[in-house]
Amino acid sequence: MATDTAERRAAHVRGLKVTTLSSIAGIGAAVASSVATAELAPDAAATNNTALLIVLGAIFVQLPLLKLLGVDVDDFGAKDYLYVGFMTFSLWFVSWGVLLTANTSLPF
């Protein structure tokens, strides 16, 4: 019984680490995309390839960071990689869309 509870807790903490890092990476990529395309008009910024490269970089940087946080990345399957990619991309897409729509200028 105690082993089952410890295993469930470990799996829950692992999921929290992966979800939190993916969310922060997506929002950070949105801010970085906004800074990288600050001089462009919102319609031109939305089609800029630099922003796409930033979010792809944010996805690939997460794997070493997860390993540093103690998550066994070697145990990841296709579903885990797709989850990390989807969470990062979706938070980047929504956050950057809000930044473009609001026509914000970040002080960087």
N, CA, C and O atoms as a printed pandas DataFrame, in Angstrom:
     atom_number atom_name residue_name chain_id  residue_number  x_coord  y_coord  z_coord
0              1         N          MET        A               1    0.819   -1.189    0.000
1              2        CA          MET        A               1    0.000    0.000    0.000
2              3         C          MET        A               1    0.866    1.257    0.000
3              4         O          MET        A               1    0.595    2.198   -0.747
4              5         N          ALA        A               2    1.910    1.277    0.837
5              6        CA          ALA        A               2    2.782    2.455    0.906
6              7         C          ALA        A               2    3.585    2.602   -0.377
7              8         O          ALA        A               2    3.847    3.719   -0.824
8              9         N          THR        A               3    3.976    1.482   -0.970
9             10        CA          THR        A               3    4.729    1.547   -2.215
10            11         C          THR        A               3    3.864    2.103   -3.335
11            12         O          THR        A               3    4.330    2.897   -4.153
12            13         N          ASP        A               4    2.617    1.690   -3.370
13            14        CA          ASP        A               4    1.695    2.185   -4.382
14            15         C          ASP        A               4    1.498    3.688   -4.240
15            16         O          ASP        A               4    1.456    4.402   -5.242
16            17         N          THR        A               5    1.377    4.170   -3.026
17            18        CA          THR        A               5    1.207    5.595   -2.787
18            19         C          THR        A               5    2.459    6.363   -3.180
19            20         O          THR        A               5    2.360    7.445   -3.759
20            21         N          ALA        A               6    3.630    5.828   -2.878
21            22        CA          ALA        A               6    4.889    6.494   -3.239
22            23         C          ALA        A               6    5.060    6.544   -4.753
23            24         O          ALA        A               6    5.517    7.553   -5.290
24            25         N          GLU        A               7    4.703    5.478   -5.440
25            26        CA          GLU        A               7    4.818    5.451   -6.899
26            27         C          GLU        A               7    3.847    6.433   -7.545
27            28         O          GLU        A               7    4.193    7.115   -8.510
28            29         N          ARG        A               8    2.639    6.502   -7.012
29            30        CA          ARG        A               8    1.653    7.450   -7.556
30            31         C          ARG        A               8    2.107    8.879   -7.319
31            32         O          ARG        A               8    1.936    9.738   -8.184
32            33         N          ARG        A               9    2.684    9.138   -6.154
33            34        CA          ARG        A               9    3.174   10.484   -5.856
34            35         C          ARG        A               9    4.338   10.848   -6.787
35            36         O          ARG        A               9    4.400   11.966   -7.298
36            37         N          ALA        A              10    5.248    9.913   -7.004
37            38        CA          ALA        A              10    6.377   10.166   -7.900
38            39         C          ALA        A              10    5.892   10.452   -9.325
39            40         O          ALA        A              10    6.413   11.347   -9.990
40            41         N          ALA        A              11    4.908    9.704   -9.785
41            42        CA          ALA        A              11    4.359    9.940  -11.123
42            43         C          ALA        A              11    3.659   11.296  -11.187
43            44         O          ALA        A              11    3.725   11.984  -12.206
44            45         N          HIS        A              12    2.995   11.674  -10.108
45            46        CA          HIS        A              12    2.319   12.976  -10.074
46            47         C          HIS        A              12    3.328   14.120  -10.097
47            48         O          HIS        A              12    3.138   15.099  -10.818
48            49         N          VAL        A              13    4.392   14.004   -9.316
49            50        CA          VAL        A              13    5.436   15.043   -9.289
50            51         C          VAL        A              13    6.119   15.136  -10.647
51            52         O          VAL        A              13    6.433   16.234  -11.108
52            53         N          ARG        A              14    6.351   13.999  -11.290
53            54        CA          ARG        A              14    6.943   13.989  -12.637
54            55         C          ARG        A              14    6.052   14.740  -13.617
55            56         O          ARG        A              14    6.535   15.542  -14.417
56            57         N          GLY        A              15    4.753   14.480  -13.554
57            58        CA          GLY        A              15    3.808   15.161  -14.431
58            59         C          GLY        A              15    3.755   16.660  -14.166
59            60         O          GLY        A              15    3.646   17.457  -15.098
60            61         N          LEU        A              16    3.833   17.038  -12.908
61            62        CA          LEU        A              16    3.847   18.464  -12.566
62            63         C          LEU        A              16    5.087   19.161  -13.112
63            64         O          LEU        A              16    5.004   20.276  -13.626
64            65         N          LYS        A              17    6.234   18.501  -12.999
65            66        CA          LYS        A              17    7.475   19.091  -13.511
66            67         C          LYS        A              17    7.411   19.279  -15.022
67            68         O          LYS        A              17    7.784   20.331  -15.541
68            69         N          VAL        A              18    6.937   18.256  -15.721
69            70        CA          VAL        A              18    6.873   18.323  -17.187
70            71         C          VAL        A              18    5.877   19.397  -17.628
71            72         O          VAL        A              18    6.176   20.178  -18.530
72            73         N          THR        A              19    4.713   19.444  -17.012
73            74        CA          THR        A              19    3.692   20.413  -17.390
74            75         C          THR        A              19    4.124   21.840  -17.067
75            76         O          THR        A              19    3.925   22.749  -17.873
76            77         N          THR        A              20    4.709   22.035  -15.900
77            78        CA          THR        A              20    5.148   23.368  -15.504
78            79         C          THR        A              20    6.249   23.884  -16.416
79            80         O          THR        A              20    6.202   25.031  -16.860
80            81         N          LEU        A              21    7.229   23.054  -16.694
81            82        CA          LEU        A              21    8.323   23.490  -17.563
82            83         C          LEU        A              21    7.821   23.759  -18.978
83            84         O          LEU        A              21    8.262   24.719  -19.609
84            85         N          SER        A              22    6.918   22.943  -19.486
85            86        CA          SER        A              22    6.364   23.165  -20.828
86            87         C          SER        A              22    5.582   24.468  -20.889
87            88         O          SER        A              22    5.670   25.201  -21.874
88            89         N          SER        A              23    4.825   24.757  -19.852
89            90        CA          SER        A              23    4.036   25.990  -19.813
90            91         C          SER        A              23    4.930   27.214  -19.744
91            92         O          SER        A              23    4.726   28.184  -20.474
92            93         N          ILE        A              24    5.918   27.167  -18.868
93            94        CA          ILE        A              24    6.842   28.304  -18.730
94            95         C          ILE        A              24    7.638   28.495  -20.015
95            96         O          ILE        A              24    7.872   29.628  -20.437
96            97         N          ALA        A              25    8.055   27.400  -20.636
97            98        CA          ALA        A              25    8.804   27.510  -21.891
98            99         C          ALA        A              25    7.946   28.109  -22.998
99           100         O          ALA        A              25    8.443   28.900  -23.800
100          101         N          GLY        A              26    6.672   27.749  -23.058
101          102        CA          GLY        A              26    5.786   28.310  -24.078
102          103         C          GLY        A              26    5.560   29.796  -23.887
103          104         O          GLY        A              26    5.576   30.559  -24.852
104          105         N          ILE        A              27    5.347   30.211  -22.643
105          106        CA          ILE        A              27    5.146   31.636  -22.378
106          107         C          ILE        A              27    6.450   32.409  -22.594
107          108         O          ILE        A              27    6.435   33.519  -23.124
108          109         N          GLY        A              28    7.564   31.826  -22.187
109          110        CA          GLY        A              28    8.860   32.467  -22.428
110          111         C          GLY        A              28    9.163   32.598  -23.911
111          112         O          GLY        A              28    9.720   33.606  -24.347
112          113         N          ALA        A              29    8.801   31.587  -24.688
113          114        CA          ALA        A              29    8.998   31.654  -26.139
114          115         C          ALA        A              29    8.114   32.729  -26.758
115          116         O          ALA        A              29    8.510   33.375  -27.729
116          117         N          ALA        A              30    6.922   32.926  -26.206
117          118        CA          ALA        A              30    6.038   33.984  -26.714
118          119         C          ALA        A              30    6.631   35.356  -26.450
119          120         O          ALA        A              30    6.590   36.232  -27.314
120          121         N          VAL        A              31    7.183   35.543  -25.258
121          122        CA          VAL        A              31    7.819   36.828  -24.935
122          123         C          VAL        A              31    9.041   37.039  -25.828
123          124         O          VAL        A              31    9.257   38.135  -26.344
124          125         N          ALA        A              32    9.836   35.987  -26.008
125          126        CA          ALA        A              32   11.013   36.093  -26.877
126          127         C          ALA        A              32   10.601   36.363  -28.327
127          128         O          ALA        A              32   11.269   37.129  -29.022
128          129         N          SER        A              33    9.532   35.758  -28.784
129          130        CA          SER        A              33    9.040   36.016  -30.139
130          131         C          SER        A              33    8.561   37.451  -30.276
131          132         O          SER        A              33    8.771   38.088  -31.308
132          133         N          SER        A              34    7.926   37.949  -29.245
133          134        CA          SER        A              34    7.455   39.327  -29.275
134          135         C          SER        A              34    8.624   40.303  -29.320
135          136         O          SER        A              34    8.571   41.310  -30.026
136          137         N          VAL        A              35    9.677   40.005  -28.567
137          138        CA          VAL        A              35   10.862   40.864  -28.572
138          139         C          VAL        A              35   11.566   40.775  -29.923
139          140         O          VAL        A              35   12.016   41.792  -30.452
140          141         N          ALA        A              36   11.667   39.573  -30.487
141          142        CA          ALA        A              36   12.370   39.379  -31.760
142          143         C          ALA        A              36   11.647   40.036  -32.930
143          144         O          ALA        A              36   12.280   40.408  -33.918
144          145         N          THR        A              37   10.332   40.183  -32.831
145          146        CA          THR        A              37    9.562   40.768  -33.927
146          147         C          THR        A              37    8.959   42.116  -33.539
147          148         O          THR        A              37    7.938   42.525  -34.093
148          149         N          ALA        A              38    9.583   42.798  -32.596
149          150        CA          ALA        A              38    9.024   44.056  -32.081
150          151         C          ALA        A              38    8.963   45.154  -33.131
151          152         O          ALA        A              38    8.047   45.975  -33.109
152          153         N          GLU        A              39    9.908   45.183  -34.036
153          154        CA          GLU        A              39    9.938   46.264  -35.029
154          155         C          GLU        A              39    8.994   46.018  -36.206
155          156         O          GLU        A              39    8.816   46.898  -37.049
156          157         N          LEU        A              40    8.394   44.843  -36.270
157          158        CA          LEU        A              40    7.498   44.513  -37.377
158          159         C          LEU        A              40    6.045   44.847  -37.029
159          160         O          LEU        A              40    5.672   44.905  -35.857
160          161         N          ALA        A              41    5.256   45.059  -38.037
161          162        CA          ALA        A              41    3.812   45.219  -37.847
162          163         C          ALA        A              41    3.238   43.873  -37.412
163          164         O          ALA        A              41    3.800   42.831  -37.750
164          165         N          PRO        A              42    2.125   43.872  -36.665
165          166        CA          PRO        A              42    1.580   42.595  -36.179
166          167         C          PRO        A              42    1.292   41.573  -37.277
167          168         O          PRO        A              42    1.516   40.382  -37.067
168          169         N          ASP        A              43    0.805   42.000  -38.435
169          170        CA          ASP        A              43    0.529   41.032  -39.500
170          171         C          ASP        A              43    1.815   40.473  -40.096
171          172         O          ASP        A              43    1.853   39.309  -40.494
172          173         N          ALA        A              44    2.862   41.280  -40.163
173          174        CA          ALA        A              44    4.151   40.788  -40.657
174          175         C          ALA        A              44    4.839   39.922  -39.600
175          176         O          ALA        A              44    5.510   38.947  -39.936
176          177         N          ALA        A              45    4.675   40.273  -38.343
177          178        CA          ALA        A              45    5.288   39.497  -37.264
178          179         C          ALA        A              45    4.670   38.107  -37.174
179          180         O          ALA        A              45    5.359   37.140  -36.849
180          181         N          ALA        A              46    3.389   38.006  -37.459
181          182        CA          ALA        A              46    2.690   36.725  -37.362
182          183         C          ALA        A              46    3.197   35.720  -38.388
183          184         O          ALA        A              46    3.074   34.514  -38.176
184          185         N          THR        A              47    3.757   36.183  -39.481
185          186        CA          THR        A              47    4.260   35.280  -40.516
186          187         C          THR        A              47    5.784   35.181  -40.511
187          188         O          THR        A              47    6.366   34.616  -41.437
188          189         N          ASN        A              48    6.426   35.714  -39.497
189          190        CA          ASN        A              48    7.882   35.700  -39.406
190          191         C          ASN        A              48    8.376   34.327  -38.970
191          192         O          ASN        A              48    7.849   33.756  -38.016
192          193         N          ASN        A              49    9.368   33.797  -39.649
193          194        CA          ASN        A              49    9.902   32.477  -39.327
194          195         C          ASN        A              49   10.775   32.471  -38.079
195          196         O          ASN        A              49   10.986   31.421  -37.473
196          197         N          THR        A              50   11.279   33.629  -37.696
197          198        CA          THR        A              50   12.108   33.700  -36.495
198          199         C          THR        A              50   11.325   33.250  -35.270
199          200         O          THR        A              50   11.859   32.541  -34.417
200          201         N          ALA        A              51   10.070   33.655  -35.179
201          202        CA          ALA        A              51    9.245   33.271  -34.036
202          203         C          ALA        A              51    9.038   31.760  -33.992
203          204         O          ALA        A              51    9.006   31.170  -32.912
204          205         N          LEU        A              52    8.900   31.141  -35.143
205          206        CA          LEU        A              52    8.738   29.688  -35.190
206          207         C          LEU        A              52   10.015   28.979  -34.746
207          208         O          LEU        A              52    9.952   27.954  -34.066
208          209         N          LEU        A              53   11.150   29.508  -35.121
209          210        CA          LEU        A              53   12.421   28.931  -34.682
210          211         C          LEU        A              53   12.599   29.071  -33.174
211          212         O          LEU        A              53   13.187   28.199  -32.534
212          213         N          ILE        A              54   12.097   30.155  -32.609
213          214        CA          ILE        A              54   12.191   30.354  -31.167
214          215         C          ILE        A              54   11.386   29.296  -30.429
215          216         O          ILE        A              54   11.867   28.730  -29.448
216          217         N          VAL        A              55   10.175   29.020  -30.881
217          218        CA          VAL        A              55    9.360   28.016  -30.182
218          219         C          VAL        A              55    9.931   26.614  -30.385
219          220         O          VAL        A              55    9.851   25.790  -29.474
220          221         N          LEU        A              56   10.490   26.327  -31.526
221          222        CA          LEU        A              56   11.127   25.021  -31.734
222          223         C          LEU        A              56   12.341   24.867  -30.829
223          224         O          LEU        A              56   12.579   23.794  -30.274
224          225         N          GLY        A              57   13.102   25.939  -30.684
225          226        CA          GLY        A              57   14.231   25.916  -29.762
226          227         C          GLY        A              57   13.793   25.705  -28.329
227          228         O          GLY        A              57   14.450   24.992  -27.570
228          229         N          ALA        A              58   12.683   26.324  -27.956
229          230        CA          ALA        A              58   12.159   26.156  -26.592
230          231         C          ALA        A              58   11.739   24.712  -26.343
231          232         O          ALA        A              58   11.879   24.207  -25.229
232          233         N          ILE        A              59   11.234   24.060  -27.355
233          234        CA          ILE        A              59   10.832   22.656  -27.203
234          235         C          ILE        A              59   12.055   21.770  -27.006
235          236         O          ILE        A              59   12.053   20.894  -26.142
236          237         N          PHE        A              60   13.097   21.991  -27.801
237          238        CA          PHE        A              60   14.279   21.133  -27.735
238          239         C          PHE        A              60   15.138   21.402  -26.502
239          240         O          PHE        A              60   15.845   20.506  -26.039
240          241         N          VAL        A              61   15.090   22.605  -25.970
241          242        CA          VAL        A              61   15.879   22.941  -24.785
242          243         C          VAL        A              61   15.304   22.274  -23.533
243          244         O          VAL        A              61   16.015   22.087  -22.546
244          245         N          GLN        A              62   14.041   21.923  -23.571
245          246        CA          GLN        A              62   13.397   21.366  -22.387
246          247         C          GLN        A              62   13.926   19.989  -21.981
247          248         O          GLN        A              62   13.943   19.663  -20.795
248          249         N          LEU        A              63   14.348   19.197  -22.927
249          250        CA          LEU        A              63   14.773   17.843  -22.593
250          251         C          LEU        A              63   15.984   17.831  -21.660
251          252         O          LEU        A              63   15.960   17.095  -20.673
252          253         N          PRO        A              64   17.037   18.603  -21.918
253          254        CA          PRO        A              64   18.136   18.649  -20.935
254          255         C          PRO        A              64   17.700   19.267  -19.600
255          256         O          PRO        A              64   18.171   18.859  -18.539
256          257         N          LEU        A              65   16.802   20.249  -19.662
257          258        CA          LEU        A              65   16.326   20.859  -18.425
258          259         C          LEU        A              65   15.521   19.872  -17.590
259          260         O          LEU        A              65   15.635   19.859  -16.365
260          261         N          LEU        A              66   14.718   19.055  -18.236
261          262        CA          LEU        A              66   13.966   18.031  -17.518
262          263         C          LEU        A              66   14.906   17.027  -16.856
263          264         O          LEU        A              66   14.661   16.566  -15.741
264          265         N          LYS        A              67   15.985   16.700  -17.566
265          266        CA          LYS        A              67   16.965   15.780  -16.997
266          267         C          LYS        A              67   17.614   16.400  -15.761
267          268         O          LYS        A              67   17.865   15.708  -14.774
268          269         N          LEU        A              68   17.886   17.709  -15.818
269          270        CA          LEU        A              68   18.448   18.402  -14.658
270          271         C          LEU        A              68   17.476   18.438  -13.486
271          272         O          LEU        A              68   17.896   18.435  -12.329
272          273         N          LEU        A              69   16.184   18.471  -13.777
273          274        CA          LEU        A              69   15.171   18.485  -12.730
274          275         C          LEU        A              69   14.888   17.099  -12.151
275          276         O          LEU        A              69   14.079   16.960  -11.233
276          277         N          GLY        A              70   15.548   16.089  -12.683
277          278        CA          GLY        A              70   15.394   14.746  -12.139
278          279         C          GLY        A              70   14.351   13.896  -12.830
279          280         O          GLY        A              70   13.999   12.830  -12.325
280          281         N          VAL        A              71   13.852   14.332  -13.960
281          282        CA          VAL        A              71   12.874   13.542  -14.713
282          283         C          VAL        A              71   13.646   12.592  -15.625
283          284         O          VAL        A              71   14.572   13.007  -16.321
284          285         N          ASP        A              72   13.263   11.329  -15.618
285          286        CA          ASP        A              72   13.937   10.325  -16.442
286          287         C          ASP        A              72   13.474   10.470  -17.888
287          288         O          ASP        A              72   12.453    9.907  -18.281
288          289         N          VAL        A              73   14.228   11.225  -18.668
289          290        CA          VAL        A              73   13.873   11.493  -20.058
290          291         C          VAL        A              73   14.082   10.246  -20.918
291          292         O          VAL        A              73   13.447   10.097  -21.962
292          293         N          ASP        A              74   14.960    9.363  -20.487
293          294        CA          ASP        A              74   15.193    8.134  -21.240
294          295         C          ASP        A              74   13.953    7.237  -21.249
295          296         O          ASP        A              74   13.805    6.382  -22.122
296          297         N          ASP        A              75   13.076    7.436  -20.284
297          298        CA          ASP        A              75   11.849    6.644  -20.171
298          299         C          ASP        A              75   10.704    7.244  -20.994
299          300         O          ASP        A              75    9.612    6.677  -21.031
300          301         N          PHE        A              76   10.944    8.390  -21.657
301          302        CA          PHE        A              76    9.910    9.046  -22.447
302          303         C          PHE        A              76    9.546    8.211  -23.659
303          304         O          PHE        A              76   10.404    7.599  -24.295
304          305         N          GLY        A              77    8.266    8.199  -23.964
305          306        CA          GLY        A              77    7.785    7.574  -25.185
306          307         C          GLY        A              77    7.319    8.658  -26.150
307          308         O          GLY        A              77    7.485    9.848  -25.885
308          309         N          ALA        A              78    6.748    8.248  -27.247
309          310        CA          ALA        A              78    6.267    9.207  -28.248
310          311         C          ALA        A              78    5.186   10.107  -27.665
311          312         O          ALA        A              78    5.124   11.295  -27.978
312          313         N          LYS        A              79    4.342    9.542  -26.824
313          314        CA          LYS        A              79    3.262   10.318  -26.211
314          315         C          LYS        A              79    3.824   11.443  -25.341
315          316         O          LYS        A              79    3.283   12.548  -25.338
316          317         N          ASP        A              80    4.892   11.175  -24.611
317          318        CA          ASP        A              80    5.503   12.195  -23.755
318          319         C          ASP        A              80    6.127   13.318  -24.580
319          320         O          ASP        A              80    5.969   14.493  -24.246
320          321         N          TYR        A              81    6.826   12.970  -25.644
321          322        CA          TYR        A              81    7.426   13.989  -26.510
322          323         C          TYR        A              81    6.345   14.841  -27.179
323          324         O          TYR        A              81    6.482   16.061  -27.277
324          325         N          LEU        A              82    5.285   14.201  -27.632
325          326        CA          LEU        A              82    4.187   14.947  -28.242
326          327         C          LEU        A              82    3.512   15.864  -27.229
327          328         O          LEU        A              82    3.103   16.973  -27.573
328          329         N          TYR        A              83    3.394   15.414  -25.993
329          330        CA          TYR        A              83    2.791   16.233  -24.945
330          331         C          TYR        A              83    3.627   17.483  -24.679
331          332         O          TYR        A              83    3.088   18.587  -24.597
332          333         N          VAL        A              84    4.936   17.310  -24.546
333          334        CA          VAL        A              84    5.824   18.449  -24.309
334          335         C          VAL        A              84    5.741   19.425  -25.482
335          336         O          VAL        A              84    5.631   20.633  -25.275
336          337         N          GLY        A              85    5.792   18.916  -26.692
337          338        CA          GLY        A              85    5.707   19.777  -27.867
338          339         C          GLY        A              85    4.371   20.495  -27.977
339          340         O          GLY        A              85    4.327   21.685  -28.288
340          341         N          PHE        A              86    3.285   19.777  -27.723
341          342        CA          PHE        A              86    1.960   20.384  -27.832
342          343         C          PHE        A              86    1.739   21.449  -26.770
343          344         O          PHE        A              86    1.233   22.530  -27.070
344          345         N          MET        A              87    2.111   21.156  -25.538
345          346        CA          MET        A              87    1.921   22.128  -24.460
346          347         C          MET        A              87    2.733   23.395  -24.712
347          348         O          MET        A              87    2.232   24.505  -24.531
348          349         N          THR        A              88    3.969   23.232  -25.124
349          350        CA          THR        A              88    4.816   24.392  -25.384
350          351         C          THR        A              88    4.266   25.198  -26.552
351          352         O          THR        A              88    4.152   26.421  -26.469
352          353         N          PHE        A              89    3.924   24.511  -27.647
353          354        CA          PHE        A              89    3.415   25.208  -28.821
354          355         C          PHE        A              89    2.093   25.910  -28.522
355          356         O          PHE        A              89    1.901   27.059  -28.921
356          357         N          SER        A              90    1.196   25.245  -27.837
357          358        CA          SER        A              90   -0.120   25.851  -27.600
358          359         C          SER        A              90   -0.021   27.068  -26.682
359          360         O          SER        A              90   -0.697   28.069  -26.921
360          361         N          LEU        A              91    0.797   27.003  -25.648
361          362        CA          LEU        A              91    0.952   28.177  -24.787
362          363         C          LEU        A              91    1.685   29.302  -25.506
363          364         O          LEU        A              91    1.384   30.476  -25.290
364          365         N          TRP        A              92    2.645   28.951  -26.361
365          366        CA          TRP        A              92    3.315   29.971  -27.171
366          367         C          TRP        A              92    2.311   30.625  -28.121
367          368         O          TRP        A              92    2.271   31.849  -28.243
368          369         N          PHE        A              93    1.516   29.816  -28.781
369          370        CA          PHE        A              93    0.566   30.316  -29.767
370          371         C          PHE        A              93   -0.444   31.275  -29.135
371          372         O          PHE        A              93   -0.695   32.360  -29.661
372          373         N          VAL        A              94   -1.016   30.870  -28.015
373          374        CA          VAL        A              94   -2.020   31.704  -27.351
374          375         C          VAL        A              94   -1.379   32.971  -26.779
375          376         O          VAL        A              94   -1.902   34.070  -26.963
376          377         N          SER        A              95   -0.255   32.819  -26.090
377          378        CA          SER        A              95    0.393   33.978  -25.465
378          379         C          SER        A              95    0.898   34.969  -26.504
379          380         O          SER        A              95    0.715   36.177  -26.351
380          381         N          TRP        A              96    1.525   34.470  -27.550
381          382        CA          TRP        A              96    2.036   35.371  -28.579
382          383         C          TRP        A              96    0.879   36.007  -29.352
383          384         O          TRP        A              96    0.966   37.166  -29.758
384          385         N          GLY        A              97   -0.190   35.259  -29.552
385          386        CA          GLY        A              97   -1.380   35.837  -30.192
386          387         C          GLY        A              97   -1.956   36.983  -29.384
387          388         O          GLY        A              97   -2.364   37.998  -29.949
388          389         N          VAL        A              98   -1.992   36.834  -28.070
389          390        CA          VAL        A              98   -2.467   37.921  -27.211
390          391         C          VAL        A              98   -1.530   39.117  -27.304
391          392         O          VAL        A              98   -1.981   40.259  -27.392
392          393         N          LEU        A              99   -0.225   38.856  -27.283
393          394        CA          LEU        A              99    0.737   39.955  -27.380
394          395         C          LEU        A              99    0.642   40.679  -28.721
395          396         O          LEU        A              99    0.772   41.902  -28.777
396          397         N          LEU        A             100    0.416   39.935  -29.793
397          398        CA          LEU        A             100    0.269   40.571  -31.116
398          399         C          LEU        A             100   -1.038   41.340  -31.223
399          400         O          LEU        A             100   -1.068   42.441  -31.773
400          401         N          THR        A             101   -2.103   40.776  -30.708
401          402        CA          THR        A             101   -3.410   41.409  -30.800
402          403         C          THR        A             101   -3.478   42.678  -29.966
403          404         O          THR        A             101   -4.072   43.673  -30.380
404          405         N          ALA        A             102   -2.871   42.637  -28.794
405          406        CA          ALA        A             102   -2.875   43.799  -27.919
406          407         C          ALA        A             102   -1.878   44.861  -28.373
407          408         O          ALA        A             102   -1.857   45.968  -27.835
408          409         N          ASN        A             103   -1.055   44.523  -29.361
409          410        CA          ASN        A             103   -0.037   45.437  -29.905
410          411         C          ASN        A             103    0.847   45.981  -28.790
411          412         O          ASN        A             103    1.090   47.183  -28.691
412          413         N          THR        A             104    1.317   45.064  -27.958
413          414        CA          THR        A             104    2.146   45.448  -26.829
414          415         C          THR        A             104    3.590   45.660  -27.268
415          416         O          THR        A             104    4.051   45.083  -28.253
416          417         N          SER        A             105    4.281   46.491  -26.523
417          418        CA          SER        A             105    5.716   46.657  -26.735
418          419         C          SER        A             105    6.397   46.373  -25.412
419          420         O          SER        A             105    6.181   47.076  -24.425
420          421         N          LEU        A             106    7.209   45.354  -25.399
421          422        CA          LEU        A             106    7.891   44.968  -24.176
422          423         C          LEU        A             106    9.147   45.822  -24.004
423          424         O          LEU        A             106    9.791   46.171  -24.994
424          425         N          PRO        A             107    9.502   46.160  -22.780
425          426        CA          PRO        A             107   10.616   47.081  -22.558
426          427         C          PRO        A             107   11.990   46.425  -22.624
427          428         O          PRO        A             107   12.864   46.764  -21.826
428          429         N          PHE        A             108   12.201   45.512  -23.536
429          430        CA          PHE        A             108   13.498   44.844  -23.650
430          431         C          PHE        A             108   14.294   45.420  -24.772
431          432         O          PHE        A             108   15.417   44.982  -25.020
